[in-house]
């Protein structure tokens, strides 16, 4: 009497239990690099302008003007970018994909008939994908550091509206990369709402105490209305080369001698 055939185990890359295990963590991290890359190639995304800002700012309320301004700036930027390269998507509005300023910027890009990206991440509060993300470009992340890599990887410029811990974290991540010359290209940083930023971050005090150089204060500019912000962005972006897509911000190669 023959014994029943043994059930074949699943292939490792099809084994859901294994993929969810601690041992497979490097594979999950790698997937959060490769899956977005595939999405950007399919959508012919060349590069982005990243909008950061609070998820708590709504279309109505005492901070509503920031929502309105983010929406209008994203609309104007998208109209301009659409006129540049009909065969590829340049300077695409990219946000964290959630509500507040993120929703406003994605919404403005949609108002202009453009493509728009959301790099969402699961959080206990506030963070849910908004309704204005282009099909195939609403991307979900588990790991903060992989999400932040993609913000920097395609960015040609950064626009930072008022925000809290998350906004400050993202801003200072890019400021640090710029200050230390870790990126091979310049990423202009625009702080929107100088009254807010000058109260929340005393950049002058950092210079006076010797914590940053005076030249480091030139890593960012201020704007307080959409038209001015657009002009500042255009002045920086008009010279940006139209590279093959996606046009990554590669790390600068600084060889370190070893003993």
C-alpha positions as CSV (number, residue, x, y, z in Angstrom):
1,X,0.0,0.0,0.0
2,X,1.6,3.3,-1.2
3,X,1.9,6.2,1.2
4,X,0.2,9.5,0.4
5,X,2.3,12.0,-1.5
6,X,3.9,14.5,0.8
7,X,2.5,18.0,0.4
8,X,5.0,20.4,-1.2
9,X,6.1,23.3,0.9
10,X,5.6,26.7,-0.7
11,X,8.5,28.5,-2.4
12,X,10.2,30.9,0.0
13,X,9.1,34.0,-1.9
14,X,5.5,32.8,-1.8
15,X,5.5,31.8,1.8
16,X,3.4,34.5,3.6
17,X,4.5,33.3,7.1
18,X,8.2,33.5,6.2
19,X,7.8,36.9,4.5
20,X,6.2,38.3,7.7
21,X,9.0,36.9,9.9
22,X,11.9,38.7,11.4
23,X,14.3,36.8,9.2
24,X,12.6,38.2,6.1
25,X,12.8,41.9,7.2
26,X,15.6,42.7,4.7
27,X,13.3,41.5,1.9
28,X,10.5,43.7,3.1
29,X,12.8,46.7,3.2
30,X,14.1,45.9,-0.3
31,X,10.5,45.6,-1.6
32,X,9.8,49.1,-0.4
33,X,12.6,50.2,-2.7
34,X,11.7,48.1,-5.7
35,X,7.9,48.4,-5.8
36,X,7.9,52.2,-5.8
37,X,10.6,52.2,-8.5
38,X,8.4,50.0,-10.7
39,X,5.5,52.4,-10.2
40,X,7.5,55.5,-11.1
41,X,8.9,53.9,-14.2
42,X,5.5,52.8,-15.4
43,X,4.1,56.3,-14.8
44,X,7.1,57.9,-16.6
45,X,7.9,60.0,-13.5
46,X,11.1,61.9,-14.0
47,X,11.4,64.0,-10.8
48,X,9.2,65.6,-8.2
49,X,8.6,68.7,-6.1
50,X,7.9,67.5,-2.5
51,X,5.3,69.3,-0.3
52,X,5.5,68.8,3.5
53,X,3.2,70.2,6.1
54,X,0.8,69.4,8.9
55,X,-2.0,66.8,8.5
56,X,-4.0,68.9,11.0
57,X,-4.5,71.9,8.7
58,X,-8.0,71.8,7.2
59,X,-9.9,73.7,4.5
60,X,-11.8,75.6,7.2
61,X,-10.4,77.1,10.4
62,X,-7.8,79.6,11.6
63,X,-5.0,78.0,9.5
64,X,-7.1,77.4,6.3
65,X,-5.2,79.9,4.3
66,X,-2.2,77.5,4.3
67,X,-4.4,74.8,2.9
68,X,-5.7,77.2,0.2
69,X,-2.1,78.4,-0.6
70,X,-0.7,74.8,-0.8
71,X,-3.5,73.9,-3.2
72,X,-3.0,77.0,-5.4
73,X,0.8,76.6,-5.5
74,X,0.5,73.0,-6.5
75,X,-2.0,73.9,-9.2
76,X,0.3,76.6,-10.6
77,X,3.4,74.4,-10.4
78,X,1.6,71.6,-12.2
79,X,0.3,73.8,-15.0
80,X,3.9,75.1,-15.5
81,X,5.4,71.6,-15.4
82,X,2.9,70.2,-17.9
83,X,4.1,72.7,-20.4
84,X,7.7,71.5,-20.3
85,X,7.9,67.9,-21.3
86,X,4.9,66.3,-23.1
87,X,6.7,62.9,-23.2
88,X,7.5,62.6,-19.5
89,X,6.2,63.8,-16.1
90,X,8.5,66.4,-14.6
91,X,8.3,68.2,-11.2
92,X,5.4,66.1,-10.2
93,X,3.8,67.1,-6.9
94,X,4.6,64.5,-4.2
95,X,3.4,64.5,-0.7
96,X,3.1,62.1,2.3
97,X,-0.3,61.2,0.9
98,X,-2.4,62.0,4.0
99,X,-4.8,64.9,4.9
100,X,-4.1,68.5,5.6
101,X,-1.4,70.2,3.6
102,X,-0.7,66.9,1.9
103,X,-4.3,66.7,0.6
104,X,-4.2,70.3,-0.4
105,X,-1.1,69.9,-2.6
106,X,-2.3,66.7,-4.2
107,X,-5.7,68.4,-4.8
108,X,-4.1,71.4,-6.5
109,X,-2.2,69.1,-8.9
110,X,-5.5,67.4,-9.8
111,X,-7.1,70.8,-10.3
112,X,-4.5,71.4,-13.0
113,X,-5.2,68.0,-14.6
114,X,-1.8,66.6,-13.5
115,X,-0.2,63.5,-12.0
116,X,0.4,63.5,-8.3
117,X,2.1,61.1,-5.8
118,X,1.4,60.1,-2.2
119,X,3.9,58.2,-0.1
120,X,1.7,57.1,2.7
121,X,2.6,55.3,5.9
122,X,0.5,53.6,8.4
123,X,0.1,55.6,11.7
124,X,-2.2,55.3,14.7
125,X,-3.8,58.8,14.0
126,X,-4.3,61.2,11.1
127,X,-2.5,59.3,8.3
128,X,-4.9,58.0,5.7
129,X,-4.5,58.2,1.9
130,X,-6.4,61.3,0.6
131,X,-8.8,61.2,-2.4
132,X,-6.5,63.1,-4.8
133,X,-3.7,60.6,-5.6
134,X,-3.1,59.4,-9.1
135,X,-3.9,55.7,-9.8
136,X,-0.9,53.6,-9.2
137,X,0.9,56.4,-7.4
138,X,-0.6,56.0,-3.9
139,X,2.1,54.0,-2.3
140,X,2.0,52.5,1.2
141,X,5.1,52.2,3.4
142,X,5.9,50.4,6.6
143,X,9.4,51.8,7.2
144,X,9.9,55.5,7.7
145,X,13.4,55.5,6.4
146,X,12.4,53.9,3.1
147,X,9.6,56.5,2.7
148,X,12.1,59.3,3.4
149,X,14.5,57.8,0.9
150,X,11.9,58.1,-1.8
151,X,11.1,61.7,-0.8
152,X,14.8,62.6,-1.4
153,X,15.5,60.3,-4.3
154,X,13.3,62.0,-6.9
155,X,13.1,65.5,-5.4
156,X,14.2,68.6,-7.4
157,X,12.8,71.0,-4.7
158,X,11.1,70.9,-1.3
159,X,8.2,73.2,-0.2
160,X,7.6,73.0,3.6
161,X,4.4,74.4,5.0
162,X,3.8,74.8,8.8
163,X,3.8,71.5,10.6
164,X,4.7,69.5,13.6
165,X,7.2,66.8,14.5
166,X,6.8,64.9,11.2
167,X,7.3,68.0,9.1
168,X,10.3,69.1,11.2
169,X,11.8,65.7,10.9
170,X,11.5,65.7,7.1
171,X,12.7,69.2,6.8
172,X,15.8,68.7,8.9
173,X,16.6,65.4,7.1
174,X,16.9,67.3,3.8
175,X,18.7,70.3,5.4
176,X,21.2,67.9,6.8
177,X,21.8,66.2,3.5
178,X,22.2,69.6,1.8
179,X,24.5,71.0,4.6
180,X,26.8,67.9,4.5
181,X,26.9,67.7,0.7
182,X,25.6,64.1,0.7
183,X,23.6,64.6,-2.5
184,X,25.1,65.1,-5.9
185,X,22.6,67.8,-6.9
186,X,21.1,70.8,-5.2
187,X,17.6,70.5,-3.8
188,X,16.2,74.0,-3.2
189,X,14.2,74.2,0.1
190,X,11.3,76.7,0.4
191,X,9.9,77.5,3.8
192,X,6.3,78.7,3.4
193,X,5.0,81.0,6.0
194,X,8.0,83.0,7.4
195,X,6.0,84.2,10.4
196,X,5.5,80.6,11.5
197,X,9.0,79.4,10.7
198,X,10.9,82.3,12.3
199,X,9.0,81.7,15.5
200,X,9.3,77.9,15.6
201,X,13.0,77.7,14.5
202,X,15.4,80.4,15.5
203,X,17.9,79.9,12.7
204,X,19.7,83.1,13.7
205,X,20.3,81.8,17.2
206,X,21.9,78.6,15.7
207,X,24.3,80.9,13.8
208,X,25.1,83.0,16.8
209,X,25.8,80.0,19.0
210,X,28.0,78.6,16.3
211,X,25.8,75.5,15.8
212,X,25.6,76.2,12.0
213,X,27.6,78.4,9.7
214,X,26.1,81.7,8.4
215,X,26.2,80.2,4.9
216,X,23.9,77.4,6.1
217,X,21.1,79.9,6.4
218,X,21.3,80.2,2.6
219,X,20.2,76.6,2.2
220,X,16.5,77.7,2.3
221,X,14.3,80.6,1.2
222,X,11.0,82.0,2.5
223,X,7.8,82.6,0.7
224,X,4.4,83.8,1.9
225,X,2.2,83.7,-1.2
226,X,1.7,81.2,-4.1
227,X,2.9,83.5,-6.9
228,X,6.2,84.4,-5.1
229,X,6.8,80.7,-4.2
230,X,6.2,79.7,-7.9
231,X,8.7,82.3,-9.1
232,X,11.3,81.1,-6.7
233,X,10.8,77.5,-7.7
234,X,10.9,78.3,-11.4
235,X,14.1,80.2,-11.0
236,X,15.7,77.1,-9.5
237,X,14.0,74.4,-11.6
238,X,14.3,75.9,-15.1
239,X,18.0,74.9,-15.3
240,X,17.4,71.4,-14.0
241,X,18.3,68.9,-16.8
242,X,15.6,66.6,-18.2
243,X,17.4,63.3,-17.3
244,X,16.2,59.8,-18.0
245,X,13.4,58.7,-15.7
246,X,13.5,58.3,-12.8
247,X,16.2,61.0,-12.3
248,X,17.6,60.0,-8.9
249,X,19.4,62.3,-6.5
250,X,22.5,60.1,-6.2
251,X,24.8,60.2,-3.2
252,X,27.9,62.3,-3.7
253,X,31.0,60.1,-3.9
254,X,33.5,61.2,-1.2
255,X,36.2,58.5,-0.9
256,X,37.4,58.1,2.6
257,X,41.0,56.9,3.0
258,X,41.4,54.0,5.4
259,X,44.5,53.3,7.6
